[in-house]
Amino acid sequence: IHMCVGNQLARAELRLAFQTLTRRLTGFRTTRGSDSLHWMDNYTAYGPDRMLMTFEVQG
């Protein structure tokens, strides 16, 4: 996550998106154990680059 003028808006949008997803999807789990999470490797931004997950759809 980098620091810019819109970072608070981006965080709020992500929070809403994850709340919506977690209401609709269950059974979240990583697909490759500890290899599922990859971190960014640079100095201008930090945080996960990608996380490999699987889930089930409520329906």
Secondary structure, DSSP 8 states (H G I E B T S, - for coil): ----TTHHHHHHHHHHHHHHHHHHEEEEEESSGGGGEEE--SSS--SEEEE-EEEEE--
